[in-house]
Amino acid sequence: MTYVLSNVLALSLFSVLLYLPGHAAAVALFRGSLARHVRLSASLVLGTLFWCAVTFALFAFQCFHASVVYGVGACGVAAGVAAWWWIRREPESGGSIPRERVTIELIVLFGSLVFAVVVLFFVALRPLMAHDSDVYHLAVPKLWAASHGFRRIPFNVYSNWPFNIELLFGLALQAKDYVLAKLVHFLFGVATLSVLYRFGARERGAYAGLLAAVLFLANPVVIFEFPEAYIDVAFGFFFLVGFWLVHECTNAGGYSRRMLLLAGITSGVLAGVKLTGLVAVGLLGLLLVKRELFDSKRRYGVRDIVLLFVVPCVVIAAPWAVKSWYYTGNPVYPALYGIFGGPEWSEGLSARLYAHHHSLGMGRGVSDYLLLPVRVILYGGWHPSQFAGRLSPVWVVWLPIAIVFGSRRKLVRELLCVSLGYFVFWAMTSQQMRFLIPILPLLSLAAAFGVVDFLAGISNGMGRRAVSLAAAGCAVVALVMALGDRIPASGKLAQFYWRHGPGAQQLGPSDVMRFVNERLPGDARILFMGFNGGFFCERDYIADSMFEASQIAEMLRGARTVQEARALLEARGITHVLFHPKNQNVRFPATILALLQDPAQATLIHRTPDGAFLLFAIKGDSIPGTDVLGCFRTVPPGPERHTRDARSRDRRCARRRRLGLV
């Protein structure tokens, strides 16, 4: 139980540290005039900007130390408390959400959300991490923190991309551990549910807000990412808040230059989440221009839009492009390689990466694009040919309701149009389901508003109540189905945390990583072949960003002989090679394989019992106490012969499977 409570306390403190500086900035920016219904969202956006700016500066000037971070945090908390005390003296501004009579539908929807959030919280506490977190979402900020600042990470393409959310992960790693970093993304998921409720309740009532929140969460791809250290749910949060602010600052009676500035700041943070954030910002800008030209009687004017929306967005997002240019010579590395170039990349790798991304999904022909909306909803799966993710199949009902009944309102039409614009971009690029998460909050609001408008057209009170209950029940059933086996797994995980406590995190590093950390010298540098998850590696390493366009294989192909391969590794300072021979996604040249098989060039110092990982010492210096001959020992035919360590490992893996840890 101590394990759970410590993480609850850590997440609570992190939330306060994120909120209070943003609250102080909101008070300073709006001078107490910020509407109550957007105050929480504005504080989270400005708090994120504050910490991203501070962390970026500390990394840039090579002074990222715990004492500096804690000192800045203390100042931010003091400013937030002072702002909270100051705003208490100001009269309440408008914009509060009207209170409504509590009904059974509201109780059911709210109860299902609370239940789902609790389940996902226990899942987030698992001492394991997803693949992309192991490769870069957490591995990169960990390497930066270890160096106390930015540094070029060879062969890691992602380390040169916008990393706003990963900067927060770095703060969580500095404050506690990687479980807290996972909870940071969980926090943005909860914030997204809160904004959905507030936005929906403000426009169409509490029922619409709660229904929209349930519809968003009732997607298996959202359930998967919610408790992991990914960024797409956080992307959805900033996209949703940006849309809301654009709507508020151009709404009737809502003209405010400060609100427009806040929309520009939010767009800047959004552009710094990932490269595709630029597309989302462009859509928000088009929405602002459309409202300004065609819908508004009072206009901000081109000058205000440029100074208050475009300029803040560019200023906030530009440092990431400058950083990428400084380390690679390409502000959008590795994109536009033919124009800007960049290290450890080539036209061939660009072609392979393009071919890989366009192989995802269910085809690129005209008929495929026409059938894409139906296929995404009904035929999604976890295989790359099925978009590598799943949406709730009930979208075949929710989307027509939004289009037929909700599109009578301008707000719903804008929600659908912005979502459609992003969907078209997604369809033309990498058709991975998780990249659609940013528009799911917008579609959920459109569907909820459509349901409310449909209910308004039912004159019979009993019939309206029955349809309202049916819609809420359908959404809750979809949420339970999306949770699936995570519901029983959360109960087992709770028991596991109760029994094992802080020792649960010992399950995180794999056996081969424990060997690397405990047995290799501190100055070792490892080349990962067919493996790229390095978060738990405490030694210096280089690894591929993606196997479909393997930079490591491209580098090794330059060696035509074993001696050239040896010289190439020595030039990179490689002392060890960690080889994963079972990875069939990348083919390495024969020269490097011959080098590893040559006892005069490399020594096998460790092999996992299942043969999944082979660790070689390039200089032939074996580690004292290592059973080198045992690494080559083969298993005789017939039933598999287990050693005592192998049997204990099997028991440990079986326990992980029962608890939902794998």
N, C-alpha and C positions, 0 to 999 in steps of 0.2 A: 504493500500500500504506500510505503514511503516513495517508491519510484513514481507512482501516479501523482501523489501530492506534490512532489518536488517539481514535476513537469507542469502541473497546474499553476503552481506559484511562479515558475519561470515564465510561462506564457503570459500570466497576468502582469508581471513586472515589465515584460517586453512590450505588451500592449500599452501600458501606461507611458513607457518611454517613447513609444511611437506616437501616441496621441497628444501628450502634453505640449511638446514643442510645436506641433501643428496647430493646437488650440491657441497657443500664444501668437503664432503667425496669423491665424484667422482673425483674432481680436485686433491685432495691429493693422491688418489690411482693411477690415470692414468696420472697425471702431464700434463694435457692438451692434451693427445693423444687419448682420447676417441672419437670414431666416432660419428658424429653428429646425425645419425639416431637412436642411442641407448642411447643418453645422457639423454633424458627426462625419459626414463624407468629406467635407472640406478639410476638417482637422486631420483625417487620415491621409488625404492627399498631400497636404502641406507638411505633415510629419514625415511621410515617406520622402518627400523632396529634401527636407532638412537633413535626414540621416544619410540619404544618398549623396548629397553634396558634401557633407562632412567626411563620410567614408571615402569618397572619391578623392577629396583633397588630401586626406591622410595617406592613401595609397600612392597618389601622384608624387608627394613629397617624401616618400619613404619613411614616414613616421607613424605608422599604424602600430600603436602599442596599447596594451590594456589600460595603462594609467591615463593616457590621453583620451581614450574612448570613454572611460568612466568619468573623467573630468568634464568632457563635453556633455555627457548624459546628465550629470548633476546640474549643469547650467541650464540645459533644456527643461529639466523637471522644475527647477526654480522659476523659470520664465513662464512655464505653463501654469503653475500654481498661482503665480501673481496675476496672470491673465484671467484665470478662473475667478479669483477674488474680485478683480476689477469688473468683470462682466456681471457679477451679481448685483452691482450697484446701478447697472444700466437697466432701463425699462425693457421688458420682453418685446422682441421684434415679432412681426407676423410670420405666417407660414407654418403654424403648427398643424399637426395631423388631427382632424376632427375625431372625437371619440364616438364609437358606435356600440349598439347593443350586442352583447356577446350571444352568439348562436352556436348551434351544434356544429355547423360547417367550420366556423372559425376555430372551435376547440379541436376538431379532428385535424385540420390542416396544421395548426400550431403544434399540436402534440406529435404529429408525424415528423415535423421538422426537428423538434427537440430530440426525439428518439434517434433520428438519423444522424444528427450532429454528435450525440453521445457515442453511437456506434463507431463513427468515423474517427472520433477522438481516440478511442482505444486502438483502432487500427493504426493511427498515426504514431502511436507510441511503440510500434514494433521496432526492435533494434536492427532492422534491415533497411535497405534502400533500393529504389528503382534504378534501372540501368543508367539512364541519362544523368541522374544525380551522381552516380558513382563516377561517371566520365567527366562531367563538367559543371553541372549546376552547383554541386558542393565541392567537387575536387578543385576547381579553379580558385574560388575564394579562399579555400584552405591553403593552397600554394602561395597565393598573394599574402595572406596573413603570416605565413611562416617566413616570408621574405620581408615582412613589414612594409610592403608596397608593391606596386605593379612591377611585373617583369615579363619578358617574353617567354611564353611556354612553347617550346618547339613542337611543331606538328599538331598543336591544339587550335584548330580553326575557331572554335567557339569562344576562346578567351579574348578574341578581338571584336566580339559583337557587343551590342548594348547589354548591360548587365545590372540594371537597377535593382531588380529583385534579388539577384545573387549577392549584391552588396549587403542587403539585409540579412541574407543567409550567413555572410561572413561575420556580421555582428553577432548573430546567434551562436556561431561556432566559437567566437571569442568569449562570449559570455558563459556558454555552457557546453553544448555538444551538437551533434548532427540531428538528434531527435528534436531539439528545440528549433532547428532550422526547418524541419518538416512541419512543425507546428506553426511556423510563420506563414507558410502557404495555407495551412488550415485556417489561420486567422483571416487571411484575405478571402477565403471561401465563406466564412461566417459573415464577414463584412459585406460580401456580395449579396447574401441572403437578406441582410438588414436593409441594404439600399433598395433591393427589389420590393421589399415590403413597404418601405417609406415612399418610394416613387409611386407604386401602385395604389397605396392607400391615399396618397395626396391627390391623385388624379381621379380614381374611381372607387375608393373605399377599401376597407381592410380586407374584404374578401378577395378583391383583385390582387392586392399586395401579397397575401399569403399564398394564393393560388399560383402566382407567378414564381414565388420562391420554391414551391414544391415542384412545379414543372421544370425549373432549371436543375434542381438536384436529382430529379428522377431520370437521369441519363447515365448508363453504365460508364461512359467515358469520363463524366464528371466525378462519379463515385470513385473511379480509379485514381484520378489526379488530385482530388480534394485532400487526401492525407499524405501526399508525397511532396518532396521538395522539387516540384516542377514550377512552371511560371504561367501556364495558360489560364488558370482560374484567376490569378492576380491580374493578368492581361484583361480578362473579362470584367473585373472590377473597375479598372481605370477606364475602359471603353464605355461601360455603363454610366459611370459618374460623368465622364466627358459629355456623353449624349444628354444626360439630365441637365447639366449646367448650360449647354447650348440651348436646350429647350427653355430653361428658366430665364436666361438672360435676354431672350427674344420673345418671351411670352407677353401677353397683354398686361400692361402695368408692371412688368418685371424688368424694365430697362435699368441696367446698372453697369457702369463701366468697370466697377470692381468685380462684378460677377463675370463679365467678359474676360477680365484679366485672370480670374480663377479658372475659367474654361481653358484659356491658353496655357496656364501652368499645368493643368491636368493633362492636356495634350502633350506637353513637353515630357512629363513623366512617362506617359504612355509610349511615346516614341523611343524612350530609353529602356523599355522593357525588353523588346526584341526588334529585329529589323522589320518584321511585318507590321509593327506598330505605326510605321510611316503610312501604310495604307489606311489604317483605322483613322489616323489623324487627318489624312486627306479627305476621307468621307465626312468626318465631322466638320471640316472646313467648308466642304461643298454644301452641307446642310445649313451652316451659318450663312453662307452667301445666298442660298436659295431663300431662306427666311427673310434675309435683309432686302432682297430685290423684289420678292413677290408677295410676301405676307405681312410685312410690317408697315404701319403708317409712320411711326417714328423710326428713324434709321440712325444707326451708329455712324455710318459713313466709312469710306475706305481707310481714312487715316486712323480711326479708332480700331478697326479690325486688324490693320497691319501692326500698329503699335501695341495693342493689348492682347491680341491672339497669336499672330504669326511670330512676332519678335520673341516673346517669352518662350514659345514652343521651340524655336530654333536655338535660343541661348541655352536652354536646359538640355536639349538633346545633342548639341554640337560637341561637347567634350568627348563623347564616345567616338565620334568620327575622327577627332583630333588624335585621340589615343591610338586608334587603329592605324592612322596614317603615320604616327611617330614610330610604331613598332614594326609595321609591315610596308609602309609606303603606299598603302591603299586604304582610303577611308571607309570602304565597304568590303574589305577583304573577307572571303576570296572572290566575291562578286566583281564583275567588270575587270577580271584579270587581264583580258586583252588590252585594256586601256591603261590600268595602273600597275599591273604586275603584282608581285608579292613573293615572299620566300616560301619554299617548301610546297609549291603548287605548280600546276602546269595546265596547258590547254587540254591535255588528255584527261587529267583529273576533273576539270570542269565538265568535259563531255560525259564522263562516267557518272558524275554526280547528277547532271541534268537527266541522263537516261534513267538513273535510279529513281529519282523523284517522280518522273513521268511514267514509271512502271507501276506506281502505287495506284490503287483504285481498280476500276472495272472498265478500262479502255478510254481512248481519247478520240474516238470518231464522233461524227455528228450525232448519230443515234445514241452513242454513249452519253454525250452531254445532255441530250434531251431526256434520257432516262435517269440521269444522275440524281435528281431530287428524290425519286422513288427508291432508287437503289441505296442511297445513303441512309434512308430511314428504315427500310425493310430488310436489307441484305448486308448490313454492316456486321463485321466480325473482327476478331483479334489478329487474323492473318493479314499481311500487307496487301494481298489482293482484294481484301474486303475492308479497306480503309484503316486497318489496324485499330479498330475501336467500334463501339456501338452506341447508337442513340436509342431512346425509348421508341418502340414501334407506335405508340399512341400519337406520335406527331402526325400520322396520317389523318387524325381527327382534329388535332389542335390547329394545325396550319390552315386547313380550309375554313375553320371557324374564324380564325384571325382575318383571313382574306375576305370572306363573305360578309361577316357581321361587323368586324372591327374596323375595316378599311373605310367605313363611312366617316371616320374621324381622321383629322389631319395628323394627329400624333401617331396613330397606328400606322398610317400610310408611311410616315417617316421612319418608324421603327422597321417596317418591312423593307423599305427601299435601302436603308443603310445596311441591313442584314443581307439583302440581295447583292449589293455591291461587293461586300466582303466575300460572299459565297462565290461570286463569279471569279474574283481573284484567286480564291482557294482552288476552284475547279481548274484553273489554268496553270497552277503550280503543283505543289506537293499535296496530294489528296490523302492526308492523314487526318483521321477523325478528330484527334485532339486539337488540331489547329482550327476546328470549328467552334471550340468552346467559347471564344470571345463573343460570338454573336448569339449564343444560347440565352443569355439574360435578356437581350432585346426581343428575341422571338418569344420568350416566355411572357414578357409583358404584353406583347401584341396579342398572344393567345388569351391571356387572362382578361384583357380589355374586350376582346371579341366575345368571350363567354358572358361577361357582364352585360354587354350590349344585347346579346341574344336573350338573356334573362329579362332585360327591360322590355323586350317585345312580347313577353308572355303576359297576357292580361289576367289569367286565372292565378290566384294566389297560391293555391295548393300545387298546381302544376309548376309554377315558378320555383317553389320550395323543393319539389321533387327533383327538378332538373339541377338546381343548385347543389343538392346533396349528391346527386349522381356524378356531377362534374368533379366535386371534391373527392368523392370516393374513388373515381377513376384515377385521379392524380395520385392519391395515396397508395393505391394498389400498384401503380407504375413505380412509385418510389420504393416500395417494399421489394418488388421484383428486381429493381436495379441494385438494391443492397445485396440481395441474394445470400450467398454463404458468408458474407461478412457479419450477418446478424449472429449466427451461432459462434463464429470465430471470435467475435468481440467478447462473448462470455468466457470462452476458454482463455483468451488473452488476459482478461481481468483476473482469473484464477492464477494464471502464470505470473503476472506482476505481483500478486499478493504473496506468492510463495518464494519467488526468486529475488524480487526487489531490484536494487541497482545492479545486481549481477546479471540481469537480463541483457545488458548491452555487450556482454562478452560474446554473445552470439553473432555480433556484427561482422568482424573480420573473418574471412575464410581461413582454412587451415594453411593454405599456401602463403597467405599474407602474414599470418603469424610467424611462419618459418622465415620469411623474408625479413620481417621486422626484428626478430630475435637472433637470427643467425648470420645475417650478412653484415659486413663492416659498414660503419657509418658513412664512408665516402663512396659506397657502391653506387653505380648508375646502371639502371636496368632498362633493357629494350623489351617492350611488350610486343609479342608477335601473336596475332589472332586473339588478343585480349586487350581491353582498353579501360577497364574500371580500376582507377588508381586511388580512390579516396582513402582507403585504409592502408595504403602503402606509405611507410615512413622513410623510404629511401628515394633518392632522386630517380626519375624514370622519364622515358619518352614513349608515347603511344599514339596510335591512330585516333583521329577524330571520328571517322566513320569507315567501316570496312568496305562499303560499296565503292569508295574512291580512296583506296588505301595509299596514304602518303608514305608509310613505312615500306610497303612493297615497291612503290615507285623509286624510293631511295635505293633499296637493295638491288634493283635491277641494273643499276650502274656498275655493279661488280661482275666481271666476266669470269673470274677465277676465284678460288678459295682465298688466295693471298690478297686479292683486291678486296674481297668481302671483309677479311680480317683488318686490313688497313682502313677501310671505310668505318668499321665499328670503332677502331681505336681513335680515329679522327674525331668521332662524336663523343669520346670518353666513355664508351660502353664497356662495363666490366662484367655484366651478367645479362643473360637473355632468359626471359620467362615466356615459354612457348605453349600455346594452347592448340595442339594438333587437331582437335576435334572440330574446330571452327572451319567450316567449309566455305565461308563467304569470301575468303580472300586466298589467293594463290601466291605463295612466296617463291622467288627464283630458286633454282636448284643449287646455286652456289652457296647460299646461306644455309640450306639444309645439309649440304655436304660438309660445311664447316662445323655445324653442330654435331655431326656424326663422326668427325675426325678426332680421336683422343688427343692428338698432338695440338689441336687448336682449341678444343673446348672440353670441359669436364662436366658430366652430369652430376649434380650435387643433391638434387631432390626431385622426387617424382611422387605425385599424389597416388593413393592406392588405386583409384579408378583410371589412372593414366591420363587424366584431363589436363594436367599441367606438368611441364618439365622445366626445371630450372638449371641453367648451365652457367658455369664460370668460364668466361672467355679466355682468361689468362692461365687457366688450368690449375688455379690454386684452390684446392678443396678446403672446406671449412672443418676445423677440428671438431671431432665428435660426430661427424656425419657418416652414416653407413652408406658409402658410395656404392659398394657392391649390392646393397639392398635395393638401391634405386633401379638396378638392372634385373633384379630377381623377377622371373616370370611366374605366372600362375599356372599350375599343371591343369591338364584337361579334366573335365568332370565338374563336380560341385566346387564352387569357389571357396578357397581356403582363406579364412579371415584371421588376422592377427588380433591381439587384444585391443590395440588402438583402432583398428578398422571396425571392430564390433561396437566399441563405444561411439565411434563416429556415426555408425548406422543408427544406433539408438538415438543419438542427438538429432539426426536428420528426420527420423520418424516422429520425434517429439515436435519438431518444427512444423511438420506437415499437419499433425493433429491440431496444433495451436493456430494454424493459418499463417505461420511465419514465412512460408514459402509458397 
